[in-house]
Amino acid sequence: MNERVGNSAVAALDIGTSQIKLGVFYPLDSPRITLLGSIKNEINCGTDGNVTSSYEFTRETSFSLFQKLGRFFMGRQPERLYVGLSSHVSSLLRWDLKTDLPVKNEFPVWMDSSCGSALEKFTGLLGDGKRILGSFLPPGTNWLLTKLLDRNDHAPALFLQAGDAIFHELTGAYATHFSSQISMVHHERKAYVDQLLAAVNMQTNQLPEIETGYHPVRPEIIKKFGWPEQSYVFPAMADFYASFYGLRLNHRQGFVLGSTSEIAGVYGETETSASANFVTFPFADGIIQYGSTNTGANTISWFVNNILVSEISKFWMGEPVNGIISSTPSSCSSDIFSLYV
């Protein structure tokens, strides 16, 4: 790892629902990731299912952690810095291009269910096994598309998610990773779906461009935070997608991840016969296939009913209870599942 990275540092900012965290890996200093800070996030629960966070708080907290990263480099001299971003799903921000600020400070997070009036239209677009996104999506209420169906008044605007906005603050560019636009892109083509944009009367220029490569950090930001002159940041990923890079899976090992909501899937050497119902991507020497997330945690029951063919052991706080899972856990469930397929 040291030979590949050289005199470079790699940092990651995670804008989570409960905490906003920043870690850094600098192999010339330590073989381990150093956690520079973990700050409690502020979540506001209103009426009628409204759950929001503050972009002002998100920005100030992220910037304070970036300042800590600059102080970390004092006495150390990395030649390059690469920063990764991971953030909320469905954190819809209407961005004002004139002021270069969000139109409203508050933005919805994954727990928000105030867009229920758009659910019927959402289900009509994505339900019943339709494949316009490259995977079957169980019914849900909190995809970005649902937010746009409910809140887009068709006025010209740029729509960013929280991680996209932080990326813009650092680089001046409008770019995103396809996973951050999970309900607006085709997973195989890694591009926005024309049918979905048409459904909400939108154009591609109202969303950030989908990219995977890094962008240089603006010189004034580098000076502000005390980062190396060669500093780069990657477009923001959705947290559930970024989580896969922390997995150490063996052949035929099932998994469930808990990030913004539950994700169920399997890792193997080849695709299964159920590949049409999965989002797939290569991982190490095999392939990961998983069911798309939803706020209602109904991916678990969908995964059990459609994919698994053998018994599941259910663990509750470390205590196993044998048996098939037949009910859908709540969106706030803290269950940990061990899956065998």
KOLFIMI-535740 format. One line per 10 residues: number of its first residue (from 0); for each residue x, y, z of C-alpha. Coordinates in steps of 0.001 Angstrom, whole numbers. Last residue first. Example, Ala and Ser with C-alpha at 12.3 -4.5 7.8 and 13.67 -1.06 7.14 Angstrom:
KOLFIMI-535740
1) 13670 -1060 7140 ~ 12300 -4500 7800
end
This chain:
KOLFIMI-535740
340) -27670 -18582 684 ~ -26789 -17792 4302 ~ -27585 -14445 5894 ~ -26407 -13100 9245 ~ -28679 -10291 10345 ~ -28086 -7419 12767 ~ -31273 -5833 14053 ~ -31102 -2158 15023 ~ -34495 -1302 13514 ~ -35162 2367 12811
330) -36756 1752 9410 ~ -38918 -936 10979 ~ -38249 -4569 10277 ~ -40384 -6270 7606 ~ -41944 -9511 8752 ~ -41289 -13107 7759 ~ -37684 -13641 8757 ~ -37055 -17385 8601 ~ -35967 -19021 11782 ~ -33204 -19340 14322
320) -32840 -16684 17030 ~ -29223 -15723 17620 ~ -28279 -13402 20525 ~ -25663 -10795 19568 ~ -27861 -7742 20020 ~ -30638 -9498 18100 ~ -29291 -11997 15638 ~ -31453 -13750 13054 ~ -30260 -16969 11494 ~ -31671 -17366 8003
310) -32890 -20584 6496 ~ -32483 -21466 2853 ~ -33591 -20307 -583 ~ -32951 -16579 -371 ~ -33770 -14473 -3413 ~ -37370 -13383 -3781 ~ -39041 -13605 -383 ~ -35928 -12981 1711 ~ -34625 -10105 -414 ~ -38056 -8454 -545
300) -38354 -8858 3230 ~ -34991 -7183 3712 ~ -35525 -4494 1066 ~ -38555 -3364 3054 ~ -36435 -1190 5346 ~ -39008 1605 4969 ~ -36351 4069 3889 ~ -35446 2090 832 ~ -32259 442 -332 ~ -31587 -1315 -3616
290) -31130 -5067 -3474 ~ -27603 -6378 -3850 ~ -25294 -8236 -6182 ~ -21537 -8187 -5582 ~ -19362 -9915 -8156 ~ -16078 -11780 -7821 ~ -12301 -11447 -7878 ~ -12175 -8177 -5891 ~ -15615 -6590 -6341 ~ -17350 -6290 -9684
280) -20725 -4500 -9779 ~ -24345 -5566 -9671 ~ -27661 -3903 -8808 ~ -30030 -6769 -8564 ~ -33328 -8054 -9924 ~ -31953 -8986 -13343 ~ -29142 -10861 -11582 ~ -31557 -13417 -10153 ~ -29952 -16306 -12052 ~ -26805 -15575 -10086
270) -23798 -13626 -11336 ~ -20396 -15295 -10961 ~ -17697 -15603 -8296 ~ -20030 -14723 -5462 ~ -21130 -11975 -3089 ~ -24727 -11701 -1906 ~ -27203 -8971 -1110 ~ -29233 -7012 1405 ~ -29149 -3277 2067 ~ -30861 -1748 5101
260) -31355 1964 5538 ~ -29207 5090 5563 ~ -26350 2793 6496 ~ -26996 -703 7776 ~ -25368 -3341 5621 ~ -26701 -6854 5206 ~ -24557 -9649 3882 ~ -24558 -13035 2236 ~ -21392 -15037 1744 ~ -21264 -17148 -1386
250) -17461 -16741 -1698 ~ -15917 -14781 1165 ~ -16538 -11103 1818 ~ -14272 -8557 3403 ~ -16402 -5431 3182 ~ -15108 -1892 3717 ~ -15405 -938 65 ~ -19057 -1848 194 ~ -19789 1044 2527 ~ -19193 3582 -256
240) -22361 2363 -1948 ~ -24442 2712 1212 ~ -23002 6179 1889 ~ -24019 7629 -1450 ~ -20939 8888 -3227 ~ -19814 12499 -3475 ~ -17618 13516 -6399 ~ -13906 12957 -5614 ~ -11671 15652 -4172 ~ -8117 16656 -5052
230) -5293 18423 -3269 ~ -1898 19161 -4851 ~ -924 22291 -2956 ~ -1156 20299 280 ~ -3928 21406 2646 ~ -3777 24377 5021 ~ -7568 24712 5274 ~ -7965 28263 3938 ~ -4960 27989 1595 ~ -6335 24861 -69
220) -9761 26519 -217 ~ -8295 29583 -1947 ~ -6477 27319 -4428 ~ -9719 25496 -5431 ~ -9518 21736 -4911 ~ -8624 19780 -8030 ~ -11278 17375 -9333 ~ -11363 13586 -8962 ~ -12723 11070 -11439 ~ -16044 9241 -11088
210) -18416 11589 -12873 ~ -22154 12164 -13220 ~ -22875 15801 -14045 ~ -24872 17717 -11446 ~ -28641 17980 -11987 ~ -30680 20768 -13592 ~ -28567 20504 -16755 ~ -30038 17031 -17308 ~ -33450 18570 -17942 ~ -36527 18266 -15744
200) -40263 17928 -16268 ~ -40669 15497 -13349 ~ -41701 12544 -15523 ~ -39336 13714 -18289 ~ -36388 13281 -15939 ~ -37581 9770 -15184 ~ -37992 8768 -18815 ~ -34557 10211 -19712 ~ -32734 8053 -17183 ~ -29578 9723 -15888
190) -26367 7839 -16659 ~ -24269 5086 -15109 ~ -25244 2771 -17976 ~ -25590 -293 -15738 ~ -27021 1449 -12702 ~ -29511 3497 -14704 ~ -29743 6829 -12909 ~ -32419 8872 -11125 ~ -33168 6700 -8100 ~ -29547 6337 -7014
180) -28445 9918 -7710 ~ -25718 9707 -5072 ~ -24703 6336 -6538 ~ -23941 7985 -9876 ~ -21175 10074 -8323 ~ -21753 13812 -8514 ~ -20438 16901 -10283 ~ -21087 20641 -10158 ~ -17708 22391 -10142 ~ -16359 25168 -7873
170) -13958 22644 -6343 ~ -14370 22657 -2564 ~ -17775 24345 -2266 ~ -19033 22314 -5223 ~ -18050 19060 -3509 ~ -19824 20268 -364 ~ -22949 20884 -2472 ~ -22757 17456 -4104 ~ -22452 15851 -660 ~ -25622 17597 511
160) -27583 16655 -2610 ~ -27925 19057 -5475 ~ -30824 20289 -7596 ~ -30246 23175 -9994 ~ -33279 25289 -10773 ~ -35699 26240 -13521 ~ -39244 26224 -12112 ~ -41024 22885 -12521 ~ -42576 23128 -9038 ~ -40403 20208 -7936
150) -41482 19169 -4452 ~ -43483 15939 -4640 ~ -42205 14373 -7842 ~ -38736 15680 -6995 ~ -38817 14100 -3566 ~ -40035 10837 -5045 ~ -37204 10930 -7567 ~ -34689 11364 -4759 ~ -35917 8179 -3189 ~ -37731 8430 92
140) -41077 6740 -132 ~ -40508 3158 -1170 ~ -41938 283 -3152 ~ -39308 -2326 -4087 ~ -36945 -1391 -6935 ~ -36111 -3887 -9654 ~ -32773 -3089 -11238 ~ -31340 -1443 -14346 ~ -33068 1858 -13733 ~ -35630 1458 -16502
130) -36161 -2125 -15436 ~ -39772 -2341 -14385 ~ -40422 -5100 -11875 ~ -43895 -3960 -10861 ~ -42714 -629 -9455 ~ -40576 2198 -10805 ~ -42845 4646 -12620 ~ -46231 3675 -11214 ~ -44698 3347 -7765 ~ -43443 6930 -7952
120) -46844 8206 -9106 ~ -48518 6519 -6162 ~ -45816 7702 -3762 ~ -46084 11396 -4639 ~ -48522 12252 -1819 ~ -46181 10517 610 ~ -43500 13202 186 ~ -43517 14090 3894 ~ -41732 10827 4680 ~ -38403 12184 5933
110) -36161 9497 7422 ~ -33676 9711 4523 ~ -32919 13386 4997 ~ -34857 16429 3824 ~ -33166 19832 3390 ~ -33283 22987 5522 ~ -31273 26029 4409 ~ -33651 26929 1606 ~ -32625 28406 -1740 ~ -29215 26800 -1318
100) -26256 29114 -1914 ~ -24260 30235 -4943 ~ -26150 33564 -4825 ~ -26900 33609 -8545 ~ -26829 29838 -9099 ~ -29435 29214 -6399 ~ -29370 25528 -5437 ~ -32520 23540 -4604 ~ -31200 21014 -2122 ~ -32537 17445 -1895
90) -30872 15285 716 ~ -32435 12090 -653 ~ -29437 9959 423 ~ -27157 11523 2991 ~ -23409 11781 2447 ~ -20073 10299 1425 ~ -17139 12377 230 ~ -13607 11281 -673 ~ -10559 13509 -348 ~ -7214 12885 -2067
80) -4220 14802 -738 ~ -845 15094 -2428 ~ 2765 15904 -1523 ~ 2343 14962 2125 ~ 4551 17020 4431 ~ 3963 16277 8089 ~ 4781 18751 10827 ~ 1392 20394 10338 ~ -642 17933 8233 ~ -3025 17188 11105
70) -3716 20927 11376 ~ -5023 20870 7794 ~ -7246 17889 8615 ~ -8560 19750 11639 ~ -9539 22620 9330 ~ -11382 20098 7122 ~ -13260 19008 10249 ~ -14329 22603 10886 ~ -15353 22874 7227 ~ -17577 19811 7479
60) -19240 21175 10606 ~ -19817 24601 9066 ~ -21207 23103 5859 ~ -23522 20604 7543 ~ -24732 23237 10023 ~ -25514 25685 7211 ~ -27060 22832 5223 ~ -29456 22110 8055 ~ -31143 18727 8428 ~ -34717 17671 7867
50) -37428 15256 8955 ~ -41045 16013 7980 ~ -43340 13059 8641 ~ -46482 15178 8985 ~ -44970 17363 11717 ~ -41362 18273 12352 ~ -38275 16284 13267 ~ -35068 18314 13036 ~ -31749 16475 12797 ~ -28527 18070 14029
40) -25415 15948 13509 ~ -23141 14932 16355 ~ -19493 15562 15526 ~ -16911 12838 14903 ~ -13366 14077 14488 ~ -9880 13307 13259 ~ -10248 9541 13001 ~ -6815 8226 11966 ~ -6799 5285 9554 ~ -4012 2840 10332
30) -584 2099 8844 ~ 667 5333 10446 ~ 2709 8409 9455 ~ 4131 7491 6050 ~ 872 5668 5345 ~ -1312 8780 5685 ~ -4925 7636 6000 ~ -7381 10281 7155 ~ -10782 10205 8840 ~ -13612 12714 9038
20) -17005 12221 10655 ~ -20445 13859 10660 ~ -22640 11939 13073 ~ -26265 10828 13456 ~ -27597 11165 9917 ~ -24205 10784 8314 ~ -22021 13205 6401 ~ -18915 11041 6007 ~ -15745 12897 5025 ~ -12882 10723 3787
10) -9153 11421 3675 ~ -6289 9947 1638 ~ -2740 11220 2118 ~ 43 10983 -428 ~ 3804 10469 -110 ~ 3695 7133 -1903 ~ 213 5690 -2318 ~ 1217 2646 -4367 ~ 4467 1925 -2514 ~ 2810 2418 879
0) 0 0 0
end
